[in-house]
Amino acid sequence: MNAMKAMIISVGGSPEPIVTSLLKHRPDFVCFFATQKSMDLIGGIKEKTKEHSIVFDDCKVIADDENDLVHCYTKACECAARCEQRQFAAADIHVDYTGGTKSMTAALTLATIAKGYGFSYVGGAMRTKDGLGTVVSGTEIIHEGISPAQLFALEDKQRLAVLISHYQYEAAVAVLQHLPAVMLPADREIAKGLIQVLEGYHAWDAFQHTSASKLLSGGIKHLDICCKFSSSAPLLPFYKRCQENLAILQRIQEATRGFKALHPLLLLDLVSNAERRIHQGKYDDAVARLYRALEMAGQIAFEETFKVSTSEVPISMVPESMRDEYSLRYAHPEKIDHIQLPLFAVFRMLKQIGHPQGERFEAHRRTFEDLLFTRNHSILAHGLNPIKADTAASFLQKMTDIFLDDPLIRFPQELNW
């Protein structure tokens, strides 16, 4: 069964173009946007369509001042509301803006352009007054095309690209969820894939790695189909970067036994996350991540070397020269003959046994002490001071130079669509 269809038609001038449009679209409901003068035409219009077995319910919205754009806009909004009150879907509402004053047609277009309705205009092969007057009866031609709402879709795509460039994935998804009603079918399919991909990146940024892997995988499969069967060449660089990122995430998943164990790749991921927060100007968030990354770097090296967690270290593993000090300062609250090691104690013990990570940390220990002093006095730690951009950038540089062997993970920042 075909869906019920509605039309909004501005009335004025000659009735023949309106009759032509009604015979073409065969609506079930019509909202006539008229003036006190043009309302007299509606009866004749209905009689002519009835002769062709076109019968419809209708209502009339009257513009009292057909030359006042603001007043006409208010009335045009009322026309749209009348159709929506009858539960017509946007795709089943059609606007014909042929008749009426210039203010009426401009207002009707402005009031409905972003709603996803169809649009048409009745012109003609011949006009009076040497082509400058009204359409000659019997020569009417209906001009139809995609909805002018596509113009808004282009603006939204530009907004989407800006949001992605700043890693604003939630906001980008919200834009995409608004788009499908006014997009072409091919673009709607691309939007479905992009929504999944961007939800995946949002989950990844929130350390929800398992969800991120599933969402990215599903979204990339959808985009893969779109890239093969539609003219979406500009989308390919974004798509390929997504593929590269998913491969890295899957490597992290395998190396960490399902994101449940420490590994240098997890450290790389955390530092990369911090860099994105710096790009957003969220310096306190970045430094919080970098502090954890520094702690993680020590824990990874320690566990690889001693095969135990820094939270449960047998005192017998501590070099004899520092054993008494460590047993007093870092005694485990529940386990006798065990200690719990904080960040500096971990790196100090690594240096004591000649581990490269301990040596590197010691070479830059004063710098790290200054950075951590600033962090400890920040508002997200124990103080009231915001972190400055140069502090976050310095911390990031130290972490990448000293503890990372691989380049940072780069999320896509450019979407051409």
N, C-alpha and C positions, 0 to 999 in steps of 0.2 A: 504494500500500500504506500502510495506516494505521500510525502509529508505535506501538511497544509501550508499554503503560502500566503504571505501578506504583502501589500504594497503601500508605500507612502507616495502620494502624487501631489505636486504643487499644481494649482489650477489657475488659469488666467489666459487671456487671448483666445486663440482658436481651440475648439474642443477636439478636432480631428486627431492631432498628435496623441492626446490622452487616450482616445478610443483605440488607436493603433497599438499603443503600449499595453493596454488592458487585454486586447485580443492576443497579443504576443505572449504575455506572462500568465494569463488565466489565473488570477489570484482568487483565494477563498475569502479574503478580507481586504478592504481598502480603507485607508485613512486619507481623506481628501484634505489637503492644506490649501484653504481658499480665503478669499476676501468676501466682504458683504456683496460686492458686485459680481464676482466670479462664481459665487455659490449658485446663482441661477443656472449656470451651465451644467451642473452635476446631474440634474434630472434628465436632460437630453443625452448626456454621456451614458447613463445607465440604460436608457431606452435603446440606444444603438448597440450596446454590448449584448443586451438581452436578445436582440434580433439574431445574434450569432450564438445563442445558448450559453452566454457567459453571464452567470448570476453570482453575486457575492454579497456578503454582509459589508456594511460600511459605517463609518462615522465621519464627522466633519469637525475640523479645528479651524477656527476663524481668526485671521489676523486683522485686528481692528485698524491698525496703521501699517499698511503694506509697504511703506517706505522707511519705516524705523527698523534698522537692522537688529538692535537689541531686543525690541519687542517681538520681531519675527523669529529671532533665535529662541526665545522663551516658548513661543508657540510651536516651533519645530521640535523642540525637546518634548513637548507634550504629545506630538504625533508619535515619536519613538516610544514614549511611555505607553500609549494606547496599544500599540502592537505587542509590547513586552508583557503588558498586563494580561493579554490573551495567550501567553505562553508560547509565542512563536520564537523559534530559535533564530539567532542572528543570520545564519546561512539561508534561512527561508524568508527573509524580509528583503524587499527590493525597493529602492528609491528611484523615482523618476522625477527629475528636476527641470523638466522642459517648460512648464507653464509658470505663470506668476511673475511678479516684479523681480528686478535684479536683487533687491534686498531679501525677498522671500527665497529665491533659489540659493543665494549665498548662505543665508541662515540655515536652510535645510541641509545643505552640504556640511556646514560647520558642525551642526548638531549631531550628525550621524556618521561622519567620516571615520571615526575611530571605533565604530561598533561592529565592523565586519559584515555590514550589509552589502548587497549587490547594488550597482548604480547603472543607470542608463539615461540617455538623452535622445529625443526624437528630432532629427534634422530632416532635410529633404533634398531631393535632386534639383528642385526648382523653388525659387523664392520670388515674391513680389518686389516691386521697386528696384528692378535691375539687380536682383540678388541680395538686396540689403533688408528686405521686409520679411514678412511671415512666410512660412512654408506653404506652397501651393497644395491645396487639397488633392489627395491621391498620389502625391510624390513622396510621402513620408518614409524616412529611413531611420531605423532604431540603431543607435550607436551604443555598443556595450563593450566593456572591458573588465579587467580585474578591478577589484574594489580600490578606491583611493586610499583605503586603510593601509595598502601596501607601502605608502609613503611613511606611515608611522612605523611599519615593520622595519624599514630601512633605518630610521632613527634609532629604533630599539636595538638593531644589530650593532650600530655604532656604539651605543651605550654598553651593550654586552661586551664588546671588544675592550672598552676602557676598564670595565669591572674585572675582566680576566687578567688584564695587564697588571692589576693591583691585587690579584689573588682574592678578590671579593666573590667567593663562589656562591654563597647563599643568595646574595643580591642578584648574581648572574642567573641563577636558577629561577628566581622569581620573575625576571624579565622573560626568560624562555617560556615559562608557564603561561604568560600573558599572550605570547605570540601566536600559538597555533590557530586560533580562531580566524586570524586574518592572513594566514600564509598559504602559499601554494602547497599542494600535496608533497612534492619533493622536499621542500623546506620543513614541512611538519615532521617528516621522517628524520631529517638531520637534527631537528630540535629534540626529538626523543632520545637520540644517541647522546647529544650534548648534555642533556639534563642528567643522564646516568653518569657520564664522565665527570661532570662538575660536582655532582654529589659525591663521587668517589674521591676527588681531590679535597673536598671539604672534610670528608671523613679522615683522609690521610693527614691533613693539617691538624686534626684533633686527636691524632695518634690512634684512631680506630682502624688499625691496619687491615684486619680481616674483612671488615665491611668495605674498606677502600678497594681491596683486591677484587672482591665480587662485583662491585659497582663499575670499576674501571673495565674489567673484563667484559661485562655485559654491554657497556656503552661502546667500547671499541669494536665489538662484533657488529653492533648496529651501524656504526659509522663505516665499517669496512664494506658493508653492503651498499650503503649510500655512495661511497667513493667509487665503487665499481660500476654502478648502474645509473648514475646521474652526473650531470656536468658540475662537479664540485671540486675541480682542480685547485682553486684557492684554499680549500679546506685541508689539502694534503699535508702541508708542513705541521699544522696543529695535530692532525691525526698521527703522523709519524712520531712526534714528540710524545704523545700519549702512549704509543706502543713501547717506546724506549723506557718511559717511566714505569709502565706496568712490568716490564722485564726486570727492572731494578727491584721493584717491590716484591716480585716473586722470588728473586735471589735473597732478599732480606728474610722473607718468610721461610725459605728452606734453611738458611744459615742459622736462624734463631729458633728452629723447631716450632714453627707456628707463632712467631713473635713472643716466645716465652723464655728466651735465653739471651744473655748479652753476646754481642758480636760487633766487630769493627764496623760492619755495614749499618748496624743500628745507630752507632755513634755518628756515622756520616749522615744518616737521615735526620738525626736530631740537630746537628749543626746546620744542615740545609734548611730545616724548619726555622731556625733562628735567623738565618739570612733573610728569609721571606718576611719575618716580622720586622726586621730592620727596614726593609723596602717599604713597608706599610707605615713606618714611623712609630712602631710599637716597641720602643727601646727597652722598657722594663720587661716586657714579655720575652724579648730576645735574650736579655741577660739572664733571666730565670732559666731559659733553655740552655744557654751556654754554661752556666754554673753546673747544671745537671750533666752536661756533656763532659765537662772537665772531671767531675766525679766518676762518670762512667768510663772515661779513658783509663783512669787509675784502676778501677774495678776489673776491667777487661784484662789489662796487663797482669794484675795480681792473680786473678783466677786462672789465667793461662799458665802462670808460673808455678803457683802453689797448689792448684786444683782444689781450692776451698774458697768460700765466700768471705769477703771482707767483714761480714757481720758475725762470723763464727770462726775465728782463727785460733787454732791451738797455740798456746804460748810457746810450745816447744819449737815451732817453726820460725820464731822470731830470732834474728841473729843475736848471739849471746851478749854482744856489746850494748844492745838496747833492750834486752829482755826485761830486766828489772823495772826500767822506766815505763815500758809499755804495759806491763802487768799491773802497775799501779794506776796509770793514767786512763787505760782503756779497758778495764776489767769488764767482762761480760756480766750482766745483771743476774743471769740465771745459770750459766754454765761455768763450773769451776775449771780452772786451767785453760780458759778461752778468753779472747779479747774481741772487741768490736773496734774497727779502725775507721776514723774519719778521713777526710780527703788528704790533708797534709801528711798525716801519719802513713797513709798508703804509699804516697810517692817517696817519702823519706826511706821507708823500708825497701822499696824497689831500688832506690839509689844505693842503698847499703850493700845490696847484692850485685850491683853493677848492671842492672837492667836498663836498656836504652831509654825507656819511658821515664824512669826515675832520673836518669842523667839529664834528659832534655828539660824536664820540669824544674830541676834544680838550677839549671842554667838561666831560667827565666822566672825563678821563684819570686824575686822582688816585684816584678811586673804583675804576676798573678796575685800577690798579696795586696797590691794597690787596687787591682780590679775587684777583688773580693771584698776589700774594705768598702769600696763605693757601693757594691752590690748589697752588702749587709746593712748599709745605711739608706737604702732605697725604700720606697713606700711599699713595695711588694715583699720586702724582707722584714727588717726590724726598725726602719726609720721613716722619714717623711719626705725624703728628697727624690725627685724623679731622675731617672737615668738619662744622661745626655747622649746625643747621637755619636759623638766621637768616642765615648766610653764603650758603647755597644760595638762600634766598628773595630776598635782596637782589640776587644775581647775576641771578636770573630776572626780577625786576622791571626791572632796568636793560636787559636784552636786549629785553624786550617794549616798554618805553617808547621806546627809542632806535632800534631796528632793525626792528621789525615794524609793518606797516601793517594786517595782517589779525588777527582774533582767533585764539587758539590752537585747535588741532584737539582737539575733545573726543570721546574714546571713550565708548561707553555705560557707565554705571555702575549702571544699574537694570535688573533683569530680573524682571518679574512673570509668573510662569508656573504 
